[in-house]
Amino acid sequence: MTPKQKQLFDYLCGKHAGDIVTEQEILTKTGWALTTLNTYRSKNYIDPFLAHNGGGQYRVLQNGNEISEQDVVRAFTQVKHGIFTPMAGMKLEGSCGVYELKAKLGNGAVAHVWRCVTKGTGALMAAKVMNPNQDLLNPKVIGNVRQRFMREAKHGKQLSHPNLIKYCDHGEVEGQPFIIMDLAECSLAEVLSENPLSLTNSLEVLRSCLLGLQYLHGLNCEHRDVKPANILQLGTQFVLGDLGIVSWSDMNPAFTSAATITKDSLQLGSWYYMSPEQRQRPHQVTPASDIYALGVTWYEMLTKETPDPAAVAAKHFPAATTNSKADDLIRRMLSFNPNDRPSVSELLEKLEIIRMENLPPDQLL
């Protein structure tokens, strides 16, 4: 760590995420010259820690007690974004094993997902390798997104529930973090590309998602990105995958201000699943926000369509099913006011009632 990096680290240690600080305070506490601060900002060195608000002010992005000296050194010496390209045959060395990339399965705003094979055992796994899409992500926040990706890798292994994807290993390759997870057969989005689900089958998927959310919410965590692409099939069971590390405010303003936002243009269509409060305040998501996203997902399970957010806000969208109890639950899940949405426990109870009412007579015995 260089003296200037140490000065920044010492200054950040006493700060909290969300603090607004002045340019002069930064210069005074670090001992930097203004030219030094401007140079580091232009090179994105301080982007993981300080966001320039204009007018000589900055917003602190991370709690000081969560920042390590290694984080600061890495921010100053990181491989420049856009140069790294994952490719078949590349080896990823994690803390528990070595994995070879075989075939790309998909990509989003933050990462590429690959099928990989574990060296020694031959076990097939999934590797999520950070490789930001700068057309979708605001370049100024990539450093901060990287920090959150690394936190997902670190904390994901601590989660253990049959309805959440299992995080198995993590590491870095050419300066970019990666996560090793169980390999899913397909996503719910792929299933729905063929045909919608019957009401009975949708209830099974929904129950799995609710149990996963119940576990996360019990840990004071929110998923933040519930949608068919993040609901994965493992054998006969569906699990929640991808803990949603990207918030809407991270998206490139040039992209989000365009007049033609569609599900296809967003690749995975997160906008259509975001609750009204999440769109307005991406960092203040609550369990009710996950319920909204799951409501949109249930609607899509039954119809292969996502209701237009404006129609949902106006409470004027077609029913997804002729089952009045299911339709009522979907509409409550899509309530504009978070307090009007049902809880996970209520949904589990009412789904069981609907399931029992729709069982064939021979299964009631």
N, C-alpha and C positions, 0 to 999 in steps of 0.2 A: 504494500500500500504506500503510495507516494504521500508526501506531506499535504498536498492539496486535497487528495482523496480523504486523508485522515481528518482534515479540517471539516470537510463536508459531513463525514460520518459522525464526528463529535457534535456537530450542530443538530443533525437530524435526530440524535438519540433523545433529545428533550422535547420532541414535537409529537403531535397526534394527527392522525388522518383527518382532514377537513380544516385544519388551522389555516388561516390566511396570514401570510407574512409579507413584509415589504422587501423590496430589492435592497434598500439600505441596511435592513437588519441582517440579511444574508451576507452582505459585504462586510459588515462590522464583525459578525460572529465568526466568519470563516477567514477573514483577513485577505480575501481575494480582491483584485482590482475589477472594475466594471468590465474591462475587456475580457478578463478571464471568465467571468460569469456568462457573458454574451457568447464567447467561443464555445463553452461547454454546452450552452443551450442550443446553439446552431448544430452541434454534433450529436445532439440527443443524449448526451452523457447523463444529464440530470433528470431526464424525462420520467424514469421510474419513481422518482421521489418528489419532484416539484413540477406543478403545472403552471405555466405563465398565464395569468389572467388579464394581462394588459394593465396599463396605468401604474406600472411599478409595483404590482402585486403578484404574489404566487400563492397557489394552494398546495398544502402538504398532502401527499397521496397515500402515505403509509404511516402507521404508528412506529415511532422510533424504536420501541422495544422489540419490534419484529424485523428490524433491519440488521444484517450482519456486515462485518467488514468485507466479507467475500462478495456480498451483494453489490457494494459500492465499487469494488475492484472490477467485478464483472461488467457493470454498467459502463465503465470507462474503457474496457478492453473487448467488448462484445464483438462477435463477428457481424459485419454489416448485414442488415436485413435485405433479403432479395437475392443474396449470393448462394445461400445454402439450398440444395435441391436433393431431397431424398430420392433414391433410385434402387431398383432391384439389385440384390446382392450386397447392399450396404450392411455392415455389422453394427449393432447397437449393444454397447456394453453397459448393463445395469448393475445394481448392487447384488442381485441374486443370480444372474446368468447373462449369457450372450445370445442375441437374437439376430437372425438374418432376414432382411426384408425380401418378400417374395412377390407380392402383387398389391397395387394400390386399390383400396376399397372405396375411397371417397375423400372429399376434402371440403372444408368450410372456411370461414373467415380467419380462423386461428391456426388450424392444424390439418395435416393429412393423416388419414387412417390407412394402415397397411396390414395385410396378412403377413405374419412372420413365423419362422420356425425356430424353436429353442435348440441351441447347440447342445449336443450330448444326448438329449432325450427325444428330440424330434417332435416335441409337442407343438401344435399349432396355436398361436396366440394372435392378438391384435395389438398393433403398436400405433399409438397416437403421437405423431411427431410435430412439434410446433413449426409452422412455416407460414407466417402471416400473409394474408392476401391484402396488399396495400391499396387495392382498388376499393375494398370494403372497409378496411380499418383505417382510422385516422393515424397516420404515421407517428404523430406526437405521443400517442398512448401505447404504442407497441411495447415499450419497455415496461410499462405498468401491467399490461396484459401478460407479458412474459412472467412477471413476478407471481401473478395469480395462477398461471398455468403451473408454475413450480409448486405453489401451495396445494393445488389440486393433486399433483403427483405425490406430495408428502403426506397429505391428510387422507387421500383416497384409500391408502392401504389400511388405515385405521377403521374404515367402515366395514361392517360385516352384517349382511342381511340377504336372505335368499332372493329378494326382489330388487336388489341393486347389482349392477355389473361389478364383478370382482376386480379390484386393482391389485396386480401381482408384483410389479417392479417399476423402477423409474431410473433415469439417468440423463446424461447429456451426450449429444453427438455433434461434433463440430460447433460447439457453443450453443446448440439448441436443445431444450429439454424434450424428453419423450416419456411416455407412460405405456406400460405393458398391461393389457387387460385380457380377460377371457375373450375368446373369439366367438362371436354370435353367428348364427346361421343366416339371419337376415334381420332387417328392421321392419317395424310395423308399416312404415311408409312403403316398403317394397311389397308387402302383403296387400296393401290397399291399392297399389297400382294395378292389380289384377281385378279384384272385386271387393265390394264393401263386405263387412261382417254382418252376420245375423245378430239379432239382439242378444241371444243367448251367448254367442261367442264373444261379443263385445263386453258383456258383463264379466267374463273371466279375465280378459285383458285389463279391464278397468280395476277389478279387485286387486290384481297384482300391483298395478301402479299405486293404488291407494295404500297398500301395505308398505310399499317402499317409501312413499311420502310420509306415512305415519312415523316410520323409523327416523327419517331425516328431520322432520319437524320436532320430534322428541329430543333431538340433539341441538335444537335451536338453529337448524340449517334449512335453507330453502333450495329447491332444485334450480329454479330460475329459467329453465329452458325445456319444459315438458312439451313434447310434440312427437308425432309418429316416427320421425327420423331418429329420435333418441330413446325409443322404446324397442328393445332388442329381443329377438327370440333365441332362447337357449333350450334346445330340445323341444319339449311341449310347453315350456314356461316362458313368459315374457318378463323382462326386467327393465328397470330404468337405467339408462346409460348416460354418460356425459353430464357432468355436474354443472354445466352452464357457466363457464368462466367469463363469457363475453357479455357485456351489457350494451344496451342500445346506444348509450352515450359514447361508446368507443367507436361507433361506426363513422366512416368518413363523411363529413358534412356535405361534401359535393355529391355524395351518393344519396344520402338520406333526404336531401332537399329536392331531389329530382321529382318530377310530377308523375313518373310512371313506376312507382313501387308496386311490384307484383310478387307473388309467391315464387315464381321462377327466377326473377331477377335477384331475389335474396338467397337463391340456391336452396336453403332449407326452410325458408318462409317463416322465420321467427316472429316477424311483425304480426302475423295473423293470430298467433297464439298468445301474444302479450296482453296482459290485463291493462285497462286504462291507467291505473296508477303506476304500473311498471314503465309504460311509455313515457309518462310525465316525470317520474323519479326513479330511474333504473336502479339506484343504490338503496332504495327503501322498499325492497320486495318483502312481502309477508307470506305466510302459508296460504292465505286467500288468493294470492296471485297464482300459485301453483294450481289451485282448484279451478280458476278461470281457464288456464291453459289446458287442463285435463278436460274441461267441459268442451272446448273447441275440438280437442282430439277425439272425444266420444262422438261428437257430431260428425266428424270426418269418418270415423269407423263405420257409421251407419249409412253415410251418403256418398262418400268419396269427395265431398266438397267441404270447404271451410266457409262459414258465414262471413259476410263482409262486416268489418268492425263497426262501420257506421250503422248498418242495419241492426247489429246486436245492441248498440247503444240506444237505438230508437225502439228496441224491443219489437222489431218488425222483420222477422226472418222465418222461413218455412220450417215446419216441424221436421225433425230428423226421423221420427218414428210414429207409428199410429198408437203405440203404447202410451197412454196418457200419463202414467206415473213416471216413465223414463223421460218423456218430453218435459214434464214439469221440473224434474231434477236438472236436466240440461239447461233449461232457461234460468233456473236459480243459480247454477254454477256460473252462468254468463251475466249475472247481475252487475250493473255498473258500480254499485256500492259494494265494497268488499265485505261489509258487515252483513249483507243480505245473502251471501253465498253459504251453502251448507258446509259443515265441518267434515273432516275425513271420517270420523266415527259415525256421524249421521248417514253419510253416503254408504258406508259399509253395511249399515243396518238396512237401509232402504233397497240397496242392490240385492241383498239376500231375499227380501220379500218379493221383488220383481222376478228373481231367478226361480224361486219356488213356485210362483204363479204361472211360470212359463215352461215348467218341466213337463215332458210327455207323461201321460197317465201311468205308463209302466214303470217310470222312475220314481213315482210317488209312493210306491209300495215299500 
